Amino acid sequence: MMNQYIKELEQDPFDPDEFVERMVRRSMQESRLQDDEFDPEMIHDIFTQAIQDLKVLQERQERKCARLEQAVQEEEKLYVTKLSEIMEQHSHCVNVFSSLDERMSRCGGRALDVGEKLGAARAPRARAAAARDLLSHLANFLSPGPMLSDLFNDPNKLNEAADVIQKLYTIAQELPPDKFEVAKKKIEAKYDEIERSLIEEFVKAQNQGNVAKMKDIATIMTNFKGYSQCVDAYIETSQMNTLLGKDIFSAVLPLCKKNYTVISSVFPNPDQVISKFVLNIFHLKLQKYIQTKLADKNDMDKYLRNLYDMYISTQKVCDELVAANLVSADGNTATGDLRREALVNGAMAGATDGYAALEIRRLKAVLSNALNVYYNEKQHVKKQIQGGGFQELRRDLQAVIGTRANINIAQIENYGGETFLSEQLVQKMLSDAKTSFTRCKTLCTPNELSATTIALLDTLIQNLLIEHVDYALDLGLQSIPIAENKSPPQIYFFDIVNQANKIVKMFGEHFQESVLPCLSKQGECIQRKNTIMEQLENKLDAGLERAISAIVGWVKLHLQTEQKKTDFKPEGDIDTLASSACVAVVSYLNSVMDKIHTELEGDNLHAVSLELAVRLHRVIYDHLQNFQFNSAGAMIAICDVKEYRSAVCGRGPRAAPAPAHALFDTLHALCNLLLVKPENLHQVCEGETLAELDHSILHNFIQLRSDYKSHKLSSFLKGLS
C-alpha cells in the first residue's frame, strides 16, 4: 500500500482533494455489504491506517532529505577547495604568459633590427649586381657584330629579356648620340623586336584563354611605349567576328560585360581599357552598320524612319551601358570616362546633319499628297476663293437678282451636302505630324529644335487648317442660300461646323501633346495657333450668321406670300387649326432645329438656338401686325404661335434657352388679347406675363381685333395709359 501512496503522491500536479476522493472510493468498495450498504467502522479503520501509513512515509522522506542535504554540503566543500586550486594555477599561468610575451617582443624587435640591417647591407649588393648585369648586356650591345647573348635569343626567357631591354632602352636615351649611336640603334631594334614578341604572345594567350599569362605580359607591357598596341590587339581580337547579326545593338551589352570581366583580371587600368573597348564598338562597328542602313536616301520616309530607329537604338545601348556602370552619363576627361552623348554622336557620324530640312520637306510632301488624294477621291478640283466684303456683296446682289428674275447667275452650289471635311484624313495628317514632331524632339540639336518645331507647325497649320478646314469653311459659306430664296433653304453649314469643331479639338490635343513638349519658349507657337483659331472662328460665326439669316429670311418671305387675310378672319364655323402657311413653316423649322441640335453643342448650340428664336419671334410678331383678327382668326393665331413655340423652343433635350421660351410665352399672351372679352382686357393686360410690357405694344395688338372700333375697345384701355 505504501508503494501505491508514493505513486499517487509523485503525480505532477498533485491534487490532495482528488487523493482523498480516491481513498474514499477504495474504502467504500472494501466496506460494501449486501443491499449496497457499507460498514462505517471499517471505513474509519481504513482511514486511520492510511493516516498512520502516511505519517510513516513522511518520516521516511524527511530522513532521506536530511541525508541528501548532508551529501550536497560535503560536495560543495570539495568543489570550493578544487576551484581555489584552479584559480591559483590560472594566476600563475597568466604571470608566466606575460613574462613570455615580453621576451618574445624583445626578440622580435631585435630580429627586425637585424633584418633591416641585413636588408640595408644586401640592397646595395643587389643593385650593384643588377648594374653589373646591365653593364654586361650593354657591353654586348657596344661590341661590334650581331647580338649573341642567350638571354635575348631564347624564346623561353622572353619576360626576363623584356625587363632587361626596357632598362637598357631607358639608359640608352641618356647616352651621348655621337659616341653610342650604333649601340642605341641596336638596343632600339631589340626593344621593338621584344615588344612585338610580347604582343604576339599576348594575342596567342588570349586565343588560348590563358588569362594568367595575359596578365603577366600586360604587367610587363605597362613599362613599354607600345602598351597601347597591346590594348588595341586585345580589343581587335575580342571584337573579331562579333556584332554581325541583323540587330547588332542587342549584342553590345553582353559583349562588353563578358570582356570587362577579362579586362579587370588582365590589365592594371581596366576602366581606361573598357572605355577604349566601348569607343571602338561605337566608332567602328556601330558607325559602319548605321552608315549601311542609311545609305539609301531615295525613299525619304524610309530614310527618316531608319535614322530615328538608329538614333533611338544607339541611345538605348548607351543607357544600358550607363546602367551597367561601363559608361558615365556625363563623362570625365580626367579619368578617360566616356560621355554618353559623345558615344551617340560618334556612332551617328554626322548622320543627323541636315535632318531638319529633310523632315520639313517630308511633312510638306506627305500632307500635300494626303490632301490631293482626298480631293481626287471626291472628284473635286480646288477653287481659288476670293474673300472680302465686296465679294460677299456681289454674291448677295447676284443671288437676289437671280431669284427675282428666276435665273441662277450667282451660281450658289451646295455640292449635294458634301462638307469636304474628313476626320479620317485629319487623323492621318496628325499622325504623320506627330511622327515628325517626335523625331524632331529626338534628332534636332538644342539650337535647331525651336526653329524646326515652328516650321513643322507652320506646315501642319497650312495644310490641315488652311488648305483643308479653312477651304471647307469658304466652300460652306458660299453654299449657304440667300435669305430671299423662295424654296426652303437647305443648310449644310451646321454639318461643317460640327466636323470643323471636332477637327479643331483634335488639333488642339495634338498641339498640347506633340508640339509644346518640343519647346522651352512656347509663346510664339501659341500665338500662331491662336491667330489661325481666331480666323476659323470668325468664318464659323459668319457662316452661322448667314445660315440663320437664310432660315429667317425664308420664313419671312413664305409667310408674306402664303399667309392670306382670310386665314385670321374666316367666315362661318371652321376648325381651329393652325394655318397652312404656319404648318409649312413649322415643318421646315422642326427639321432645322433637329439639325442644329444634332450638329452643334455647347456655346454654339446655346447662341444659335437663342439667336434664331429671337429673330423668328421678331418675324412672327411683325407678321401678325399685318392682319385683322376675329374670334375664330384669333384662335387660329394662337394655334399658330403655339406651333411656332413648339418648333423653335422645343422640350426636354431639344429645349431652347429660357429667354426664347419667355419671348414666345409673351407672344402667346399677346395673342390672347385678340380673343378675350372686352371687359376682361384690362385684367389680362395687368396679368403677370404682360404687366412688364410697354403699353403701346398692348394697344397696338388690341387694335388688330376686328371689333376694336365696333366695341369701342379704346374705352376699356384708358386705365392703362
BELRANOR-V722961 format. One record per residue. N is the residue number from 1. OMEGA is omega in degrees with one decimal (none if undefined). D_LAST is the distance of its C-alpha to the last C-alpha in whole Angstrom. Layout:
n = <N N>
omega = <OMEGA OMEGA>
d_last = <D_LAST D_LAST>
//
This chain:
n = <1 2 3 4 5 6 7 8 9 10 11 12 13 14 15 16 17 18 19 20 21 22 23 24 25 26 27 28 29 30 31 32 33 34 35 36 37 38 39 40 41 42 43 44 45 46 47 48 49 50 51 52 53 54 55 56 57 58 59 60 61 62 63 64 65 66 67 68 69 70 71 72 73 74 75 76 77 78 79 80 81 82 83 84 85 86 87 88 89 90 91 92 93 94 95 96 97 98 99 100 101 102 103 104 105 106 107 108 109 110 111 112 113 114 115 116 117 118 119 120 121 122 123 124 125 126 127 128 129 130 131 132 133 134 135 136 137 138 139 140 141 142 143 144 145 146 147 148 149 150 151 152 153 154 155 156 157 158 159 160 161 162 163 164 165 166 167 168 169 170 171 172 173 174 175 176 177 178 179 180 181 182 183 184 185 186 187 188 189 190 191 192 193 194 195 196 197 198 199 200 201 202 203 204 205 206 207 208 209 210 211 212 213 214 215 216 217 218 219 220 221 222 223 224 225 226 227 228 229 230 231 232 233 234 235 236 237 238 239 240 241 242 243 244 245 246 247 248 249 250 251 252 253 254 255 256 257 258 259 260 261 262 263 264 265 266 267 268 269 270 271 272 273 274 275 276 277 278 279 280 281 282 283 284 285 286 287 288 289 290 291 292 293 294 295 296 297 298 299 300 301 302 303 304 305 306 307 308 309 310 311 312 313 314 315 316 317 318 319 320 321 322 323 324 325 326 327 328 329 330 331 332 333 334 335 336 337 338 339 340 341 342 343 344 345 346 347 348 349 350 351 352 353 354 355 356 357 358 359 360 361 362 363 364 365 366 367 368 369 370 371 372 373 374 375 376 377 378 379 380 381 382 383 384 385 386 387 388 389 390 391 392 393 394 395 396 397 398 399 400 401 402 403 404 405 406 407 408 409 410 411 412 413 414 415 416 417 418 419 420 421 422 423 424 425 426 427 428 429 430 431 432 433 434 435 436 437 438 439 440 441 442 443 444 445 446 447 448 449 450 451 452 453 454 455 456 457 458 459 460 461 462 463 464 465 466 467 468 469 470 471 472 473 474 475 476 477 478 479 480 481 482 483 484 485 486 487 488 489 490 491 492 493 494 495 496 497 498 499 500 501 502 503 504 505 506 507 508 509 510 511 512 513 514 515 516 517 518 519 520 521 522 523 524 525 526 527 528 529 530 531 532 533 534 535 536 537 538 539 540 541 542 543 544 545 546 547 548 549 550 551 552 553 554 555 556 557 558 559 560 561 562 563 564 565 566 567 568 569 570 571 572 573 574 575 576 577 578 579 580 581 582 583 584 585 586 587 588 589 590 591 592 593 594 595 596 597 598 599 600 601 602 603 604 605 606 607 608 609 610 611 612 613 614 615 616 617 618 619 620 621 622 623 624 625 626 627 628 629 630 631 632 633 634 635 636 637 638 639 640 641 642 643 644 645 646 647 648 649 650 651 652 653 654 655 656 657 658 659 660 661 662 663 664 665 666 667 668 669 670 671 672 673 674 675 676 677 678 679 680 681 682 683 684 685 686 687 688 689 690 691 692 693 694 695 696 697 698 699 700 701 702 703 704 705 706 707 708 709 710 711 712 713 714 715 716 717 718 719 720 721>
omega = <-179.8 178.7 178.4 179.4 -178.2 179.0 -177.9 -178.3 -178.8 176.5 -179.7 1.0 179.8 179.8 -177.7 179.7 178.7 178.5 179.6 -179.5 178.9 177.6 179.8 -177.9 179.3 -179.6 178.6 -179.8 -178.4 -176.1 -176.4 177.0 176.4 178.7 175.3 175.3 -179.9 -175.9 -177.2 -179.0 178.9 178.6 179.5 -179.8 -179.4 -180.0 178.9 179.0 -179.7 179.8 179.7 179.1 -179.2 177.8 178.4 180.0 179.3 -179.9 -179.8 -179.0 179.1 178.9 179.2 178.8 -179.7 178.8 -179.5 179.4 179.5 179.7 179.5 -179.7 179.5 179.2 179.5 178.5 179.3 -178.9 179.5 179.3 -179.1 -179.7 177.9 178.2 -179.4 179.6 178.0 178.3 -179.8 178.4 179.1 179.6 179.7 179.8 179.2 -179.3 178.9 179.8 178.7 -179.3 178.6 179.9 179.0 179.1 179.0 179.1 179.3 179.0 -179.9 179.9 179.2 179.4 178.5 179.5 178.9 179.6 177.9 178.8 179.4 179.2 -176.3 -175.1 177.9 179.1 -179.7 179.1 179.2 178.8 179.1 178.9 178.8 179.3 179.4 179.2 178.1 178.9 178.7 178.4 177.5 179.6 -179.5 -178.8 -179.8 178.6 -177.8 -180.0 -175.8 -177.2 179.2 -176.9 -175.1 -179.7 -179.3 -179.6 -178.3 179.9 -175.3 -178.2 179.3 178.5 179.5 179.6 -178.4 -175.5 178.3 178.4 178.1 179.8 178.7 179.6 -176.2 -179.8 -178.5 -177.4 176.5 -173.6 -173.3 -172.0 -173.2 -175.6 -178.0 -179.6 179.6 -179.9 176.9 180.0 -179.6 179.1 178.9 177.2 -179.6 -179.4 180.0 178.4 178.3 179.6 177.9 180.0 178.0 177.9 178.7 -180.0 179.2 178.3 178.6 179.0 178.8 -178.3 -178.9 -175.1 -178.4 179.2 177.1 -179.3 179.3 -178.4 179.7 178.0 177.8 -175.3 179.9 179.5 180.0 179.3 179.2 179.6 -179.9 177.2 175.8 177.5 179.4 179.4 177.6 -177.9 -178.4 -179.9 -177.6 -175.6 179.2 178.7 174.7 177.8 -177.7 -177.2 179.4 179.6 -175.7 -176.0 -177.7 -177.5 -175.1 -176.1 177.8 179.4 180.0 179.5 -179.2 -177.0 178.8 176.8 179.5 -178.6 -179.8 -178.8 -171.3 -169.6 178.6 178.6 -171.9 -177.5 179.2 -178.8 -179.7 176.4 178.4 177.9 179.6 -179.6 179.2 178.0 -175.2 -173.5 179.4 -174.2 -176.7 -179.0 179.5 179.2 -179.0 179.3 177.1 179.6 -175.0 -176.3 -176.6 179.3 -178.0 176.6 -173.5 -177.7 178.6 179.7 -179.3 178.0 178.0 178.9 179.5 -179.8 179.5 -178.5 -179.5 180.0 178.2 176.6 -179.7 178.2 178.5 179.1 178.3 178.9 176.4 179.5 179.3 179.6 175.5 179.5 177.7 -179.8 -177.6 -179.8 178.8 -177.2 -178.4 -178.6 -179.9 178.0 -178.9 176.7 -174.8 -176.7 178.5 177.5 179.8 -179.0 178.4 179.1 -179.0 174.4 175.9 -179.3 -179.1 177.8 -179.4 -179.2 -173.2 -178.9 178.7 -179.1 179.4 -179.9 179.3 -179.0 176.5 -177.7 -177.3 -178.3 178.9 179.0 178.6 178.0 -179.2 178.7 -179.0 -178.3 175.5 176.6 177.8 -176.6 -177.8 175.6 -176.9 -177.7 171.2 -175.0 178.9 179.5 177.1 -176.6 -178.1 179.8 177.6 178.8 179.2 179.5 -178.8 179.1 179.0 -179.1 -179.6 179.8 179.8 179.2 -179.4 -177.7 -179.0 178.0 -178.6 179.2 179.8 178.9 175.7 -175.7 -179.1 175.3 176.9 179.8 177.5 -178.0 -175.7 172.4 -177.1 177.5 177.5 177.6 -178.7 177.7 178.7 -179.5 179.3 177.1 176.8 -180.0 179.2 176.5 -179.6 -179.0 178.3 177.9 -179.2 -178.5 -176.8 -168.9 -178.4 172.0 179.1 179.9 -177.9 -167.2 -175.4 -178.0 -179.8 178.8 179.8 179.1 177.4 178.4 177.5 178.3 179.8 179.5 -177.7 -174.8 -175.8 -172.1 -177.5 -176.4 -178.2 -174.6 -178.6 178.2 178.4 177.3 177.9 177.1 179.4 178.0 -179.3 -177.2 180.0 -179.3 178.1 -175.7 -175.3 -176.9 -177.4 178.6 -179.8 -176.6 174.5 -175.5 176.1 -175.7 178.2 175.2 179.1 179.0 -179.5 -177.8 179.7 178.9 178.3 -178.7 179.2 177.5 177.1 179.0 179.4 177.9 177.8 -179.7 -179.5 -172.2 -170.3 -172.9 -174.0 178.5 -179.9 -170.7 171.3 175.0 -169.0 -172.8 -175.8 179.9 178.9 178.0 178.3 178.8 -178.3 180.0 -179.1 176.9 178.2 178.0 178.9 -179.9 178.1 179.4 175.2 178.5 179.6 179.5 177.8 176.7 -179.0 178.9 178.5 179.7 179.3 179.8 -177.5 179.6 178.8 178.6 -179.9 -178.3 -179.1 179.1 179.5 -174.7 -173.1 -179.0 -177.6 178.8 -176.1 179.2 -177.4 176.5 -177.1 177.8 179.1 -179.6 177.8 175.7 -179.0 177.3 178.1 -179.4 -178.7 177.8 178.9 -178.5 179.4 -179.8 -177.8 177.9 178.8 -177.8 177.6 178.6 179.5 -178.2 175.0 179.4 -179.1 -178.1 176.9 -170.7 -176.1 178.6 174.5 -177.3 178.4 -179.8 -179.0 -176.0 -178.1 179.9 -177.9 -179.0 178.6 179.0 -179.2 -177.5 178.3 176.9 179.6 179.9 -178.2 178.5 179.4 -179.9 -179.0 179.9 -176.1 -173.5 170.0 -173.1 166.0 -174.6 179.8 179.1 177.9 176.7 178.4 179.0 178.1 177.2 178.6 -178.5 178.0 178.7 177.9 -178.4 179.5 -177.9 -173.0 -173.4 176.5 178.7 175.5 -177.7 -177.5 -176.3 176.8 176.9 -175.7 179.5 178.5 176.9 -178.8 -180.0 -176.5 173.3 177.9 178.5 177.4 178.3 177.2 178.4 176.6 177.6 178.9 -171.5 -172.8 178.6 -177.4 -175.8 -179.6 -176.4 -177.0 -179.0 -179.3 -179.3 179.6 177.1 -173.5 -174.3 -172.2 -173.8 -175.3 -177.0 174.2 -175.1 178.9 177.5 178.7 179.0 -177.5 -178.5 -179.5 179.2 178.2 178.0 -179.5 -180.0 -176.7 -178.1 -176.5 179.0 178.9 -175.7 179.5 -179.9 179.5 -173.7 -176.5 -178.5 -178.5 -174.5 none>
d_last = <137 136 135 133 131 131 129 127 126 126 123 120 118 120 119 121 119 120 123 124 122 125 128 126 126 129 131 129 131 134 134 133 135 135 132 130 131 132 135 133 137 137 133 134 137 135 133 136 138 134 134 137 137 134 136 138 136 134 137 138 135 135 139 137 135 137 139 136 135 139 139 135 136 140 138 135 138 140 136 136 139 139 135 137 140 137 135 138 139 135 136 139 137 134 137 139 136 135 138 138 135 136 139 137 135 138 139 136 135 139 138 135 137 140 138 136 139 140 137 137 141 140 137 139 142 139 137 141 142 138 139 143 141 139 141 144 141 140 144 144 141 143 146 146 146 144 142 145 143 143 140 138 139 139 136 136 136 132 131 133 134 130 130 133 132 129 131 133 130 129 132 133 129 131 134 135 135 138 140 139 137 139 138 135 134 136 134 131 132 133 130 128 130 130 126 126 128 126 122 124 125 122 121 123 123 119 120 122 119 122 119 122 124 121 120 123 123 120 121 124 122 119 122 122 120 120 118 114 116 117 114 113 116 114 111 112 114 111 109 111 110 107 103 104 101 98 96 98 95 96 100 99 99 101 104 103 103 107 108 107 109 112 111 111 114 116 114 114 111 109 105 106 108 105 103 105 105 102 101 104 102 99 100 103 102 98 98 100 98 95 96 97 94 92 95 92 89 89 86 84 82 85 86 83 83 87 86 84 86 89 87 86 89 91 88 89 92 92 90 92 95 93 93 96 97 99 97 94 91 91 95 97 99 102 103 102 99 97 94 92 90 93 94 91 91 95 95 92 94 91 90 86 87 84 83 79 79 81 78 75 77 77 74 73 75 74 70 71 73 70 68 70 71 68 66 70 69 66 67 65 66 64 62 61 57 56 52 50 47 49 50 47 45 49 48 45 46 49 47 44 47 49 46 45 49 50 52 53 53 52 54 52 54 53 57 56 54 57 56 59 58 61 61 65 66 64 66 69 68 67 70 72 70 71 74 74 72 75 78 76 76 80 82 80 81 79 79 78 75 72 73 74 71 68 70 70 66 66 68 66 62 64 65 62 59 59 62 60 57 56 57 56 52 53 54 51 49 50 50 46 45 43 39 40 42 42 44 43 44 47 46 49 48 47 50 51 49 50 54 53 52 55 57 55 56 59 60 58 61 64 63 63 66 68 67 66 69 71 70 70 67 64 62 63 63 59 58 59 58 54 55 55 53 50 51 51 48 46 48 46 43 43 44 42 39 41 41 37 37 39 38 34 35 37 35 32 35 36 33 32 36 36 33 33 30 32 32 28 29 32 34 35 36 36 36 33 35 34 34 37 36 34 37 39 36 37 40 41 38 40 43 41 40 43 45 43 43 47 48 45 45 44 41 42 41 38 37 37 36 32 32 33 30 28 29 29 26 25 27 26 22 23 25 23 21 24 24 23 23 25 25 29 27 24 27 29 26 26 30 30 27 29 32 31 30 34 35 33 33 36 37 40 42 40 37 34 33 30 27 28 28 24 23 25 23 20 21 22 19 17 20 20 17 19 21 20 19 16 16 16 13 11 14 15 12 12 16 18 18 14 13 14 12 10 7 9 12 10 9 13 15 14 15 18 19 22 20 17 18 21 19 16 14 11 11 11 7 6 6 4 0>
//
